[in-house]
Amino acid sequence: MRIVQLLTLGIVINISVGCKSGDPCFQEFLDTHCVQKDVVYPGSNLITSTNISIEECHQACQNHLECDHASYAPGQKICKLKYQKMYSTTESGFYAIPKDCIPNCSMDTKGSHNSNLPGSYLADSLMDCHSLCLEHPECVGVTWERPWEVNTKAPNACNLKRKMAVGLIRTSIFQVTLPRYCLHSREQPNGWHLYQNKYYKFINQINSYESGMVSCGELGGRLVSIESQEEFLFLRSVAFTLNYHHPEKYNGSYRLGLFKSNWTSLKWTLSNGNIFKESQIDLWCPKQPSIASSIAYARLWSGAGFCGDDIFSSLSTQNIICEASVCKEDLPKMKNVRKQAQIPNSLIHQ
């Protein structure tokens, strides 16, 4: 077993070559290369190789012009280079390896075509495409057509997204999708996320508004109060990315610190006591809010790309988002971390 460095999408990743299933380095490879376990995408194979390691299988895909992803079976040491993804099946003992990956960031989802923001954009690189997203006040992520795609109609096309869906798998080959914010770009060692001098914690917990406030209070904070469009895009991006990359832990919608009642004169009010700036923040999903009664609460709704949705007090959500200026773990002393990969500066200093 030997250590080598791979350069993918501008990121340097250290890996061990020759790892076998069950070795610690094998799991490390799975974690740092966005590998899907027990997943196969049926279809014709470009090349089938035997007696090959998972690292060599991935390298073979990167070296092949038409390879979109690789399918690897460690038990038989079989590697199949694949041209595209149409649909997935569950097959024990197989691993689907994407050609390129930014851990906990890049993904194989495109959202629907009608989720594109207006305009046509071209970008020479994924990072250039991502920079265009950061400049747009409604962009939650991008899908970039890589320039070496063989049959593309629009090489270098950069699609800015107003929403993305967790369950939609791309079918076009050689695309890379990035959210507006990658998980590592703001993540702290203790699981909080730092953004514009506030700390956020995303917690998987069935909850009501009251129980959510109690749980956040125990951490020294409260349910999140969204006070700007940029803050909303940050929260929306992280919620989507968590649900995509960690479905075993995060799924469903996220409760916000936002409500209306007779006590607030039916005005949408934040958990910090301020009135929500509806005219400045494009929070709500289409046709929302829709509850005419006096009491209602808000969530980031997973069913519509994590935009805002109003719900009755009797309806619980699967997750909560807490905010704190300083938390019990003394977060201000900690710096942003980049786990296992060196994330490009354009994805960190945002």
RACOR-V207102 format. One record per residue. N is the residue number from 1. RES is the residue in one small letter. PSI is psi in whole degrees, -180 to 180 (* if undefined). NEAR is the number of other C-alpha atoms within 8 Angstrom. Layout:
N,RES,PSI,NEAR  N,RES,PSI,NEAR
This chain:
1,m,133,6  2,r,156,6  3,i,131,8  4,v,165,8  5,q,134,8  6,l,139,9  7,l,115,8  8,t,125,10  9,l,34,8  10,g,11,6  11,i,133,12  12,v,123,10  13,i,128,12  14,n,128,10  15,i,161,11  16,s,132,12  17,v,134,11  18,g,19,9  19,c,144,12  20,k,155,9  21,s,129,8  22,g,-22,6  23,d,146,8  24,p,-37,6  25,c,-25,10  26,f,-46,11  27,q,-36,10  28,e,-40,9  29,f,-43,11  30,l,-42,10  31,d,-33,9  32,t,1,13  33,h,18,12  34,c,36,13  35,v,137,11  36,q,123,9  37,k,141,9  38,d,36,11  39,v,134,13  40,v,138,12  41,y,104,10  42,p,156,9  43,g,173,8  44,s,152,6  45,n,142,9  46,l,-50,9  47,i,142,7  48,t,127,9  49,s,152,8  50,t,164,8  51,n,54,7  52,i,146,10  53,s,167,12  54,i,-34,12  55,e,-41,11  56,e,-34,9  57,c,-46,13  58,h,-42,12  59,q,-36,8  60,a,-38,9  61,c,-43,13  62,q,-31,10  63,n,-13,6  64,h,124,7  65,l,-38,7  66,e,2,7  67,c,128,14  68,d,-43,14  69,h,169,13  70,a,149,16  71,s,126,13  72,y,135,14  73,a,103,11  74,p,-29,12  75,g,-42,7  76,q,-6,7  77,k,44,12  78,i,133,13  79,c,126,14  80,k,121,13  81,l,129,15  82,k,149,15  83,y,-37,12  84,q,172,11  85,k,126,15  86,m,-47,10  87,y,162,8  88,s,152,9  89,t,158,8  90,t,124,7  91,e,112,8  92,s,138,7  93,g,3,9  94,f,148,13  95,y,130,13  96,a,121,15  97,i,114,13  98,p,155,12  99,k,-45,11  100,d,156,9  101,c,138,13  102,i,113,14  103,p,134,10  104,n,26,10  105,c,-72,14  106,s,155,11  107,m,166,10  108,d,51,8  109,t,149,12  110,k,-13,11  111,g,172,12  112,s,159,9  113,h,-36,5  114,n,3,4  115,s,-2,10  116,n,140,11  117,l,153,9  118,p,149,4  119,g,156,4  120,s,131,7  121,y,145,7  122,l,144,8  123,a,138,11  124,d,-17,8  125,s,166,8  126,l,-39,11  127,m,-35,7  128,d,-41,9  129,c,-43,14  130,h,-37,12  131,s,-36,9  132,l,-36,9  133,c,-43,13  134,l,-25,9  135,e,-12,6  136,h,128,7  137,p,-7,7  138,e,-3,6  139,c,128,15  140,v,-8,15  141,g,176,17  142,v,154,16  143,t,124,13  144,w,132,14  145,e,114,14  146,r,143,13  147,p,-16,7  148,w,9,7  149,e,138,12  150,v,-46,5  151,n,20,4  152,t,148,7  153,k,-19,4  154,a,76,6  155,p,142,10  156,n,12,12  157,a,134,12  158,c,112,13  159,n,117,11  160,l,134,13  161,k,136,14  162,r,-20,11  163,k,158,13  164,m,151,14  165,a,138,13  166,v,-37,10  167,g,-3,5  168,l,117,9  169,i,136,11  170,r,149,11  171,t,-20,8  172,s,142,7  173,i,158,10  174,f,46,9  175,q,150,10  176,v,133,13  177,t,134,13  178,l,141,13  179,p,169,12  180,r,-41,14  181,y,129,12  182,c,153,14  183,l,-42,11  184,h,-18,13  185,s,-24,13  186,r,4,12  187,e,138,12  188,q,162,13  189,p,-24,8  190,n,14,5  191,g,-7,7  192,w,162,11  193,h,133,10  194,l,129,11  195,y,121,8  196,q,54,4  197,n,17,6  198,k,152,10  199,y,141,13  200,y,141,13  201,k,127,10  202,f,118,10  203,i,129,8  204,n,106,10  205,q,119,8  206,i,131,8  207,n,164,12  208,s,176,11  209,y,-44,10  210,e,-46,7  211,s,-32,8  212,g,-42,13  213,m,-38,10  214,v,-46,9  215,s,-43,9  216,c,-36,13  217,g,-36,9  218,e,-20,7  219,l,6,8  220,g,20,10  221,g,-151,12  222,r,171,15  223,l,145,15  224,v,137,12  225,s,115,11  226,i,118,10  227,e,5,9  228,s,159,9  229,q,-40,12  230,e,-39,7  231,e,-41,9  232,f,-44,12  233,l,-37,12  234,f,-50,10  235,l,-42,8  236,r,-42,12  237,s,-46,14  238,v,-41,11  239,a,-47,11  240,f,-45,14  241,t,-39,13  242,l,-45,11  243,n,-32,13  244,y,-50,9  245,h,-21,8  246,h,59,8  247,p,-21,9  248,e,-18,5  249,k,-42,7  250,y,128,10  251,n,155,10  252,g,-164,11  253,s,169,13  254,y,128,14  255,r,141,15  256,l,163,13  257,g,67,13  258,l,128,13  259,f,167,12  260,k,151,15  261,s,177,12  262,n,-32,8  263,w,-23,6  264,t,16,9  265,s,34,7  266,l,16,10  267,k,138,9  268,w,123,11  269,t,140,12  270,l,161,13  271,s,-20,12  272,n,1,5  273,g,-11,6  274,n,154,7  275,i,135,8  276,f,134,11  277,k,77,8  278,e,-34,7  279,s,-16,5  280,q,-15,7  281,i,120,10  282,d,67,7  283,l,-44,9  284,w,144,10  285,c,164,10  286,p,137,4  287,k,17,6  288,q,153,9  289,p,154,9  290,s,-6,6  291,i,121,8  292,a,-14,4  293,s,170,5  294,s,-29,8  295,i,128,11  296,a,156,13  297,y,174,13  298,a,152,13  299,r,161,13  300,l,111,13  301,w,118,13  302,s,-26,11  303,g,-11,8  304,a,33,9  305,g,24,11  306,f,42,13  307,c,177,12  308,g,140,13  309,d,137,12  310,d,143,12  311,i,157,10  312,f,160,9  313,s,-25,10  314,s,-11,5  315,l,125,7  316,s,164,8  317,t,163,14  318,q,-21,13  319,n,161,16  320,i,157,15  321,i,119,13  322,c,152,13  323,e,151,14  324,a,145,11  325,s,-37,8  326,v,133,10  327,c,172,11  328,k,-23,7  329,e,8,5  330,d,52,8  331,l,-34,9  332,p,-21,6  333,k,-11,5  334,m,152,8  335,k,160,6  336,n,144,10  337,v,154,10  338,r,103,9  339,k,122,6  340,q,-12,7  341,a,151,12  342,q,101,9  343,i,137,11  344,p,146,8  345,n,-31,6  346,s,-20,8  347,l,-2,10  348,i,-52,10  349,h,73,6  350,q,*,4
